[in-house]
């Protein structure tokens, strides 16, 4: 028997295990996937330069514990409030300055309206409060999907407002302890930290006996993981002509049925273009498969840089978080009217089961550092429970 079993070796699970070091408690980490890291994973093999399939920057850097971790480990990072040069393509041409500003204002106005409703205590669908943005409506909905991994009608305004952006197998709780049954055998522990996604929990991929209390199961289902996917393309030469990292929004004003897509352009002798997909259109593409994702994204790049760019592609790779049975999506977003249910995940269950992960964060959900901090908090609770009642 171990004192504490941690289920999941993503940011939350690893943080919980690290925080338990020195506590005098024995710890075992159980991970179903063939690697650690969860939704934080850097691919160094597909292209001439690495790219992040999931987490890719340090959100709210002034409050983010990964800044100190990066410093301690000697990693360099870019201190900047402006991540990319921003451009906007309208399907057949680049937007002029006035159009770029108007589109940016429309997106910002939508976020402000959603937050204002939430701060006023209204837990309603974001789609009910976002203002009409005219030609930029599709772009607004696209950015809401990128930021929440959900479509506006599935976003709780209250949950959205609670987010803080700094800008800079079977556990059994009858009797003593917990028993976890896995394909490789059983593990018994005095307590367990469950650091898997709400999607894995809601779909029953991690089963509990006895079953989770109804209010907890309801909370898991109320915080589904939305779609946040990427497609990366490598090129054999500089096909962009940009000297700095550049972000490109695209919206084809001549085709209202076509979903927007945006790109990170990473320059160099062997440049990368990374497309970001989300929301309903992103889900449809994921369900259609990797080739459909790549075709859609490459069509967007071709609109901007010309069809000849296709011949310069040396390799491509897409993510598939929504189809990964160990994860199930991008990140959590409370359904309208369900924002209060996030708080149900914070309390220990039967004084021996705790939950951690990005969804178990009051103000930093959807982020890697939110998961990290929740893992540390769960570890502190376990130490208090086991040391106090040992």
C-alpha distance (Angstrom), angle and dihedral (degrees) to the residues before:
residue distance angle dihedral
X1 . . .
X2 3.77 . .
X3 3.76 125.8 .
X4 3.80 96.4 -126.6
X5 3.80 131.3 19.3
X6 3.79 117.1 -163.6
X7 3.80 115.6 -157.7
X8 3.79 110.7 -153.6
X9 3.79 131.2 27.8
X10 3.78 98.7 -140.7
X11 3.79 124.0 114.8
X12 3.81 93.8 -67.8
X13 3.80 96.7 45.0
X14 3.79 93.9 46.3
X15 3.80 91.3 47.5
X16 3.80 91.0 50.1
X17 3.81 92.1 50.1
X18 3.80 92.3 47.1
X19 3.80 91.6 48.4
X20 3.82 89.7 53.4
X21 3.80 91.3 58.0
X22 3.77 110.8 111.2
X23 3.80 92.8 18.3
X24 3.79 93.2 106.1
X25 3.81 89.8 -118.4
X26 3.80 121.4 122.0
X27 3.80 115.2 -125.3
X28 3.82 136.4 -161.1
X29 3.82 124.2 -172.7
X30 3.81 119.6 -151.9
X31 3.81 118.9 -163.1
X32 3.83 125.5 176.3
X33 3.81 97.1 -163.9
X34 3.79 124.3 76.9
X35 3.80 93.1 -112.0
X36 3.78 141.5 33.1
X37 3.79 126.8 -114.2
X38 3.80 103.5 66.6
X39 3.78 109.6 -151.4
X40 3.81 90.9 -0.9
X41 3.80 104.9 84.8
X42 3.80 131.4 143.0
X43 3.81 118.3 -157.5
X44 3.81 110.8 -146.5
X45 3.82 97.8 167.1
X46 3.80 108.8 58.1
X47 3.79 100.8 62.8
X48 3.78 142.5 21.7
X49 3.81 89.0 -96.2
X50 3.81 131.0 32.4
X51 3.79 124.8 -98.7
X52 3.78 134.3 -170.9
X53 3.79 117.4 -118.4
X54 3.79 91.9 -166.4
X55 3.81 129.9 0.0
X56 3.77 108.6 30.9
X57 3.79 110.3 167.1
X58 3.80 141.2 23.6
X59 3.79 106.3 -97.7
X60 3.82 117.2 -148.6
X61 3.80 90.5 6.7
X62 3.81 95.4 -168.7
X63 3.82 89.5 61.1
X64 3.80 98.8 30.1
X65 3.85 116.6 111.2
X66 3.79 90.5 -155.4
X67 3.80 89.6 72.5
X68 3.81 90.3 65.9
X69 3.80 90.3 42.8
X70 3.81 90.6 52.1
X71 3.80 90.0 49.3
X72 3.81 92.4 49.3
X73 3.81 92.4 49.5
X74 3.79 93.5 45.4
X75 3.80 98.7 -114.0
X76 3.77 118.1 153.2
X77 3.78 121.7 -137.7
X78 3.75 138.8 175.6
X79 3.79 115.8 -98.4
X80 3.77 103.1 -151.9
X81 3.77 139.5 123.1
X82 3.81 89.0 -151.3
X83 3.81 107.7 67.5
X84 3.78 98.0 -179.8
X85 3.74 143.9 1.8
X86 3.81 103.0 -99.8
X87 3.80 123.8 -133.4
X88 3.80 133.8 170.5
X89 3.81 126.6 -150.0
X90 3.80 120.3 -164.4
X91 3.81 100.6 -159.3
X92 3.78 97.9 -92.5
X93 3.81 103.1 29.5
X94 3.78 145.8 11.3
X95 3.79 115.7 -87.4
X96 3.77 116.9 -111.6
X97 3.79 121.3 -123.1
X98 3.78 93.8 -92.1
X99 3.79 92.4 51.8
X100 3.80 92.0 47.4
X101 3.78 90.7 51.6
X102 3.80 92.8 46.2
X103 3.80 92.0 50.5
X104 3.81 91.8 47.4
X105 3.81 91.2 49.1
X106 3.81 90.5 50.2
X107 3.80 92.2 52.9
X108 3.81 92.0 45.5
X109 3.80 91.9 47.5
X110 3.80 90.0 53.9
X111 3.80 92.7 51.3
X112 3.80 90.8 46.7
X113 3.81 92.0 50.3
X114 3.80 92.4 50.0
X115 3.80 92.1 47.9
X116 3.81 92.7 46.0
X117 3.79 91.4 54.2
X118 3.79 91.0 49.1
X119 3.80 93.8 46.9
X120 3.80 87.4 52.8
X121 3.81 88.2 58.4
X122 3.80 95.6 -106.3
X123 3.82 112.4 144.1
X124 3.80 100.1 -167.7
X125 3.82 136.6 126.0
X126 3.80 112.8 -70.7
X127 3.79 88.3 -131.8
X128 3.82 88.9 71.0
X129 3.80 94.9 62.4
X130 3.79 108.5 32.2
X131 3.80 109.9 108.3
X132 3.77 123.1 -121.1
X133 3.79 106.6 -91.9
X134 3.78 98.2 -173.7
X135 3.80 110.7 -148.7
X136 3.82 90.6 7.1
X137 3.84 96.7 58.6
X138 3.81 93.7 103.7
X139 3.79 91.2 47.5
X140 3.81 91.0 49.9
X141 3.81 91.9 51.3
X142 3.80 89.7 46.0
X143 3.80 92.1 55.0
X144 3.80 92.4 46.2
X145 3.81 87.4 53.1
X146 3.80 91.7 48.9
X147 3.81 92.5 49.9
X148 3.81 97.8 42.7
X149 3.84 103.2 22.2
X150 3.81 86.6 -128.7
X151 3.78 139.7 88.2
X152 3.84 116.0 -101.3
X153 3.81 93.9 -106.1
X154 3.83 88.7 58.0
X155 3.82 96.3 48.2
X156 3.81 120.6 98.1
X157 3.80 110.5 -137.7
X158 3.82 90.5 -150.9
X159 3.79 93.3 52.1
X160 3.81 90.4 46.3
X161 3.80 91.4 52.9
X162 3.81 92.4 50.1
X163 3.79 91.6 61.4
X164 3.80 111.9 101.1
X165 3.78 118.0 -146.3
X166 3.79 113.5 -176.0
X167 3.77 90.4 -165.3
X168 3.72 92.6 -142.8
X169 39.09 77.9 60.9
X170 4.13 118.5 -65.3
X171 3.74 118.3 -38.2
X172 3.78 113.4 -169.6
X173 3.78 120.1 -158.8
X174 3.81 99.1 -177.1
X175 3.79 107.7 106.6
X176 3.78 122.9 -0.3
X177 3.78 124.2 -25.3
X178 3.78 130.1 -14.1
X179 3.80 131.8 -75.9
X180 3.80 119.1 -152.6
X181 3.80 118.3 -163.2
X182 3.80 115.9 -155.8
X183 3.80 136.6 168.7
X184 3.80 87.8 -99.8
X185 3.80 96.9 48.9
X186 3.78 140.8 -78.5
X187 3.78 129.3 -50.4
X188 3.79 122.2 -163.7
X189 3.77 121.5 -158.5
X190 3.78 140.2 169.3
X191 3.80 89.0 -128.0
X192 3.78 139.4 2.0
X193 3.79 134.7 -148.0
X194 3.79 110.5 -151.6
X195 3.79 107.0 -152.9
X196 3.79 102.8 171.1
X197 3.78 129.5 114.2
X198 3.79 124.5 -81.8
X199 3.80 88.0 -119.9
X200 3.81 91.9 59.4
X201 3.80 88.8 49.1
X202 3.80 96.8 44.8
X203 3.81 92.9 48.7
X204 3.81 91.9 51.2
X205 3.79 95.7 -117.8
X206 3.80 86.1 135.1
X207 3.80 106.4 46.5
X208 3.80 126.7 -154.9
X209 3.81 128.1 -156.1
X210 2.91 112.9 -136.5
X211 3.78 91.7 30.7
X212 3.77 121.7 -107.7
X213 3.80 114.2 -86.3
X214 3.83 109.1 -90.8
X215 3.80 93.5 -114.1
X216 3.82 91.1 54.7
X217 3.80 94.1 45.5
X218 3.80 87.8 48.9
X219 3.79 90.6 53.1
X220 3.80 92.3 52.0
X221 3.81 90.1 52.7
X222 3.82 91.2 46.5
X223 3.82 91.7 58.3
X224 3.81 103.4 54.2
X225 3.76 123.6 172.4
X226 3.77 112.8 -110.8
X227 3.78 128.9 -154.4
X228 3.78 121.4 -77.3
X229 3.79 112.2 156.3
X230 3.79 138.9 158.6
X231 3.79 138.8 -152.4
X232 3.80 117.5 -159.9
X233 3.79 126.5 -161.6
X234 3.79 127.3 -165.6
X235 3.81 121.9 -154.6
X236 3.79 133.8 -157.5
X237 3.78 94.5 -132.7
X238 3.77 142.6 7.6
X239 3.78 102.9 -67.8
X240 3.80 97.6 162.3
X241 3.77 106.7 54.7
X242 3.81 93.3 -142.9
X243 3.79 120.2 137.9
X244 3.82 94.1 -164.3
X245 3.77 136.4 41.0
X246 3.77 106.8 -79.9
X247 3.78 133.9 -165.3
X248 3.80 116.6 -147.7
X249 3.78 124.4 -165.8
X250 3.79 115.6 -163.3
X251 3.78 129.5 -164.2
X252 3.79 121.1 163.8
X253 3.79 104.6 -139.5
X254 3.81 90.6 -171.8
X255 3.83 93.7 58.5
X256 3.82 113.5 48.3
X257 3.82 90.9 -179.8
X258 3.80 92.7 61.6
X259 3.80 118.4 93.9
X260 3.81 119.1 -128.8
X261 3.79 120.3 -114.6
X262 3.77 131.6 -170.4
X263 3.78 131.8 -153.2
X264 3.79 140.8 -152.8
X265 3.78 108.6 -144.1
X266 3.81 112.5 -156.4
X267 3.81 107.1 -169.1
X268 3.79 129.9 -148.6
X269 3.78 141.1 101.0
X270 3.82 87.9 -60.3
X271 3.80 101.4 30.3
X272 3.79 129.2 -168.8
X273 3.78 131.8 -144.2
X274 3.81 115.6 -161.6
X275 3.80 118.6 -165.5
X276 3.81 119.7 -154.9
X277 3.81 118.7 -147.2
X278 3.79 127.8 -175.6
X279 3.77 148.4 151.8
X280 3.80 124.9 25.2
X281 3.80 95.0 -26.5
X282 3.80 90.3 49.5
X283 3.81 91.5 49.9
X284 3.82 91.5 50.6
X285 3.79 90.5 51.8
X286 3.82 93.0 48.0
X287 3.80 89.7 51.1
X288 3.81 89.8 49.1
X289 3.80 89.6 54.7
X290 3.81 141.4 -115.3
X291 3.79 95.3 -61.7
X292 3.79 91.7 54.7
X293 3.80 89.4 49.7
X294 3.79 91.3 50.8
X295 3.80 93.8 45.4
X296 3.79 91.7 51.5
X297 3.79 94.0 47.9
X298 3.80 94.7 44.1
X299 3.79 90.3 50.8
X300 3.79 87.8 56.9
X301 3.79 91.9 50.1
X302 3.80 90.5 47.7
X303 3.79 90.8 54.6
X304 3.78 89.5 56.7
X305 3.79 103.2 37.1
X306 3.82 103.7 21.3
X307 3.80 134.1 -99.5
X308 3.82 92.1 -81.5
X309 3.81 88.7 75.1
X310 3.81 89.1 75.9
X311 3.83 91.3 69.6
X312 3.79 90.9 56.0
X313 3.84 95.4 58.4
X314 3.81 110.3 112.3
X315 3.81 99.0 176.3
X316 3.78 141.9 -11.6
X317 3.78 137.0 -164.3
X318 3.78 133.4 -173.8
X319 3.78 131.8 -157.7
X320 3.79 123.1 -127.0
X321 3.80 106.7 -169.3
X322 3.81 91.5 146.6
X323 3.82 91.2 58.0
X324 3.82 95.5 43.0
X325 3.84 105.6 107.4
X326 3.80 90.9 -153.9
X327 3.82 92.3 57.4
X328 3.79 114.7 12.4
X329 3.79 104.3 -158.0
X330 3.76 149.3 -12.6
X331 3.81 107.4 -69.0
X332 3.78 140.9 -41.8
X333 3.77 126.7 -79.5
X334 3.81 122.8 175.5
X335 3.78 116.3 -119.7
X336 3.80 115.5 -119.6
X337 3.80 111.0 -77.0
X338 3.81 91.5 15.8
X339 3.82 103.2 83.6
X340 3.83 92.7 109.1
X341 3.81 90.2 60.6
X342 3.82 92.1 72.5
X343 3.82 87.1 74.7
X344 3.79 91.0 61.4
X345 3.81 89.5 71.5
X346 3.80 93.8 60.5
X347 3.84 100.1 71.1
X348 3.85 124.5 78.8
X349 3.79 115.8 -105.8
X350 3.82 114.3 -130.7
X351 3.82 88.3 -15.0
X352 3.79 90.9 -78.1
X353 3.81 110.8 62.7
X354 3.79 120.4 70.7
X355 3.77 131.2 176.8
X356 3.80 129.7 -138.5
X357 3.78 137.8 172.6
X358 3.77 139.9 95.9
X359 3.81 90.0 -62.9
X360 3.83 89.4 57.7
X361 3.79 92.9 66.4
X362 3.77 123.3 98.2
X363 3.77 98.8 -154.2
X364 3.84 106.7 9.3
X365 3.80 102.7 48.7
X366 3.82 115.4 147.2
X367 3.82 91.3 35.6
X368 3.79 136.4 101.0
X369 3.79 92.5 -130.2
X370 3.80 90.4 50.9
X371 3.81 88.2 55.8
X372 3.80 90.7 46.4
X373 3.79 93.2 51.4
X374 3.81 92.0 46.4
X375 3.80 89.8 53.4
X376 3.79 90.5 52.2
X377 3.81 90.9 48.4
X378 3.81 91.4 50.3
X379 3.80 89.9 50.4
X380 3.81 91.3 52.4
X381 3.80 89.9 50.6
X382 3.81 91.7 49.9
X383 3.78 91.8 50.4
X384 3.80 90.3 50.3
X385 3.80 92.9 47.5
X386 3.80 96.7 45.9
X387 3.78 98.7 37.1
X388 3.78 91.6 44.9
X389 3.77 95.3 47.6
X390 3.81 100.6 31.3
